[in-house]
């Protein structure tokens, strides 16, 4: 057949012989491509050889009244269960791979023989696996032997007696103390991975129609299904199938779980993105099925942020299921059922199916492993078993169900019941009084290359998170200022859903094929395009009169700040002649100012070249010295004279490592890569001054990296800025290499601090234990910091996620070059920025968190015609009279799309704040918007019971504990 990703259609005309009356008739189809049977213009059966789905049941007992001739259509995809790679599952798709149809037949299925074979399989597995010391293994063996003796394969009349022998064994019951396994049908489908998004839509239809057929024949079957996006795809493309699914949801068999838009990566999405995963997912499930999910379902992502418990609780979820930590390369995780506590103290009941899989087949061996492997024996006596073929394999099979029926309560085996996630967690909650608590992140000791692979996807994610934040903030201001502005709710939902889709756990991590990467980058392009337009519309509505050129007025600039603190920064603005000029501007918290005459810095930036070619820069806050290769030999705080760079060390030192994982190429970086470090020293262009100082000083240089890659960097120091910025461009053409930049610092601490979603956590800088050294490469968001009492150094970035702090060396991971499953991964032109920030006192007091936000959320500068206009601020936060240094780090606003009592509260603004320092504090939220009432709400924007807040002269008073996330509904006056 044709090459990969194409679809072929077959018209199949069947004629069933009249002599088959009363027989079970199947249409058998075997091919190495995935297929779907269509009948009367509707999908009726998925066909996937690897998922043991090779037949469509035409009739279970052919009657004279049934049609003996019929026409079917088979849609055949030119890809297998795991795409179209050659030689290895994760190999890039092979353009020359062809797919074969090997069998298309009409057959009679002998159900009696099948049942005998299943009986025999269970007995033989019991004999083989229960062990010689267990008398049940001998009972099973002897029963199987008697069956063989009693059965004449040529004489079906002997089958019932043989089956009775098996039934006698299966009907011998367990004692009361036996462990109970809750079996739930499952078909984990990656929303994109070794196949493109479009193929996933077909995989969902093939698998779910197969599940529906199975439910029709087995009313006891339950099936847990996550990812609202996949439901939405099937709703749009297969409405007939979707209607059937909705019927089985009502019956309680087809069970939506998870509550998120997709099964997202658990490390890299921002805190707000994770909130929106739940908000979009839970709203979809509420609208479509009349209820939200009560359990978070994320079996296959590469680690779990310590902020997730609080986000789950805020979205109506108190239960969590995964199993991925069973993949740990170094340490065995000590629990299967436990409480997981996040950085704010929120706890959720967590269960890892002890069989360490989400694709079981209902076999004896798996049941015994589930009991034997359970780390919490004695504390709980129930556990989950998820059964079915995933990734388009069609989920459960009839054989899996028939195996488990025989094991429902058979002495010697655990009890097995077809169950639901709710039944499992309800009984675990009753048994939970003695469970242990795990505090902090669930770190996967594997796949830590995914923090760096496919850098353009990482950059697109960070950038689009910022764009959507800014659109919502600016649009909220425009709406609240009155006028005719319409909040772009539907456009924002569309853009958010594109971003959330790209956060799927094989897309954002970069562990997908080239076709998926191309789609993902296209989605980011669309978010940027539409986002810029929506931002411009909001600014026009908000400040339209300021943008009109006034007769005789000089050119000025409107500068907007979408962050909740006052900012004084150097910006670049375009003059009337199109030339770029620099200006030092001050803009209030979450507001704007019109700048005509830029202010002068207390101390301009000084840049000097020394005789030896080194360059010194100073701005009154920090002083730096750079060698000809762009490396820092000195980084000092001017007022304290404290040196950050140790003697005879270089900071901003690039290093190249060999990067050849054992198997999972795009996923893994192994600890042994650290033994291959080579400093990058080949200079193409020595450091030269590019801006001589004043408002900004800069110098640039170029390096050769590896065989054929080049790096050009501009090192920038702005007036009054507490950090030194490195604007970097890389032409990257390597294979199996890993590029990092290192900053050895004169700081001693056993822990470094890393930003995560809505907070931060500490990880050790030593490798004392196996738990410590397994974290040789970790993930971070916008900053990491190494501090001792009174002094520290922070590393900020605008789109990187991989990092490490070992001893006194801070390292940022920049680029990888894996070859599977995308042979072209990262071979491209890359642009990114990072910054180094020495500071006195703690990173909290030194405003490291705010500086990292500033780096990631540039001020918006728009040419303006207005000469005079007072500065305007929509929101500000203060605490204990400290003003803008409140430890409330992030405030975002958007318009509530389901305001409470919509008929009399048409406009409600949602304001989200979090405590960023790790402290208990009261804060005041001040706003210039016309607010009628204020109340706390949850992350699904539902008002909290007793959540009404007083509107006082100082604003709205809010109480925070460490890392607490609060959402406030502000109802606006008409």
HELIX and SHEET records of a PDB file:
HELIX    1   1 UNK A   18  UNK A   20  5                                   3    
HELIX    2   2 UNK A   49  UNK A   51  5                                   3    
HELIX    3   3 UNK A  111  UNK A  129  1                                  19    
HELIX    4   4 UNK A  135  UNK A  150  1                                  16    
HELIX    5   5 UNK A  156  UNK A  158  5                                   3    
HELIX    6   6 UNK A  159  UNK A  170  1                                  12    
HELIX    7   7 UNK A  197  UNK A  217  1                                  21    
HELIX    8   8 UNK A  228  UNK A  237  1                                  10    
HELIX    9   9 UNK A  239  UNK A  250  1                                  12    
HELIX   10  10 UNK A  271  UNK A  289  1                                  19    
HELIX   11  11 UNK A  308  UNK A  314  1                                   7    
HELIX   12  12 UNK A  324  UNK A  327  5                                   4    
HELIX   13  13 UNK A  364  UNK A  373  1                                  10    
HELIX   14  14 UNK A  398  UNK A  406  1                                   9    
HELIX   15  15 UNK A  421  UNK A  430  1                                  10    
HELIX   16  16 UNK A  432  UNK A  434  5                                   3    
HELIX   17  17 UNK A  448  UNK A  451  5                                   4    
HELIX   18  18 UNK A  455  UNK A  480  1                                  26    
HELIX   19  19 UNK A  489  UNK A  502  1                                  14    
HELIX   20  20 UNK A  514  UNK A  547  1                                  34    
HELIX   21  21 UNK A  671  UNK A  676  5                                   6    
HELIX   22  22 UNK A  770  UNK A  773  1                                   4    
HELIX   23  23 UNK A  848  UNK A  856  1                                   9    
HELIX   24  24 UNK A  883  UNK A  885  5                                   3    
SHEET    1   A 4 UNK A   7  UNK A  15  0                                        
SHEET    2   A 4 UNK A  69  UNK A  77 -1                                        
SHEET    3   A 4 UNK A  35  UNK A  39 -1                                        
SHEET    4   A 4 UNK A  42  UNK A  47 -1                                        
SHEET    1   B 3 UNK A  55  UNK A  59  0                                        
SHEET    2   B 3 UNK A  24  UNK A  31 -1                                        
SHEET    3   B 3 UNK A 101  UNK A 109 -1                                        
SHEET    1   C 4 UNK A 254  UNK A 256  0                                        
SHEET    2   C 4 UNK A 223  UNK A 225  1                                        
SHEET    3   C 4 UNK A 180  UNK A 186  1                                        
SHEET    4   C 4 UNK A 382  UNK A 387  1                                        
SHEET    1   D 4 UNK A 254  UNK A 256  0                                        
SHEET    2   D 4 UNK A 223  UNK A 225  1                                        
SHEET    3   D 4 UNK A 180  UNK A 186  1                                        
SHEET    4   D 4 UNK A 415  UNK A 418  1                                        
SHEET    1   E 5 UNK A 295  UNK A 297  0                                        
SHEET    2   E 5 UNK A 319  UNK A 321  1                                        
SHEET    3   E 5 UNK A 347  UNK A 351  1                                        
SHEET    4   E 5 UNK A 337  UNK A 341 -1                                        
SHEET    5   E 5 UNK A 437  UNK A 439  1                                        
SHEET    1   F 4 UNK A 860  UNK A 864  0                                        
SHEET    2   F 4 UNK A 556  UNK A 561 -1                                        
SHEET    3   F 4 UNK A 591  UNK A 595 -1                                        
SHEET    4   F 4 UNK A 872  UNK A 873 -1                                        
SHEET    1   G 2 UNK A 567  UNK A 574  0                                        
SHEET    2   G 2 UNK A 580  UNK A 587 -1                                        
SHEET    1   H14 UNK A 642  UNK A 643  0                                        
SHEET    2   H14 UNK A 632  UNK A 637 -1                                        
SHEET    3   H14 UNK A 622  UNK A 626 -1                                        
SHEET    4   H14 UNK A 615  UNK A 618 -1                                        
SHEET    5   H14 UNK A 605  UNK A 609 -1                                        
SHEET    6   H14 UNK A 683  UNK A 694 -1                                        
SHEET    7   H14 UNK A 696  UNK A 705 -1                                        
SHEET    8   H14 UNK A 709  UNK A 718 -1                                        
SHEET    9   H14 UNK A 724  UNK A 732 -1                                        
SHEET   10   H14 UNK A 828  UNK A 840 -1                                        
SHEET   11   H14 UNK A 791  UNK A 797 -1                                        
SHEET   12   H14 UNK A 783  UNK A 788 -1                                        
SHEET   13   H14 UNK A 751  UNK A 756 -1                                        
SHEET   14   H14 UNK A 759  UNK A 764 -1                                        
SHEET    1   I 6 UNK A 678  UNK A 679  0                                        
SHEET    2   I 6 UNK A 651  UNK A 658 -1                                        
SHEET    3   I 6 UNK A 737  UNK A 744 -1                                        
SHEET    4   I 6 UNK A 809  UNK A 815 -1                                        
SHEET    5   I 6 UNK A 802  UNK A 806 -1                                        
SHEET    6   I 6 UNK A 778  UNK A 779 -1                                        
SHEET    1   J 3 UNK A 875  UNK A 878  0                                        
SHEET    2   J 3 UNK A 921  UNK A 927 -1                                        
SHEET    3   J 3 UNK A 956  UNK A 960 -1                                        
SHEET    1   K 5 UNK A 888  UNK A 895  0                                        
SHEET    2   K 5 UNK A 908  UNK A 915 -1                                        
SHEET    3   K 5 UNK A 965  UNK A 972 -1                                        
SHEET    4   K 5 UNK A 931  UNK A 937 -1                                        
SHEET    5   K 5 UNK A 943  UNK A 949 -1                                        
END                                                                             
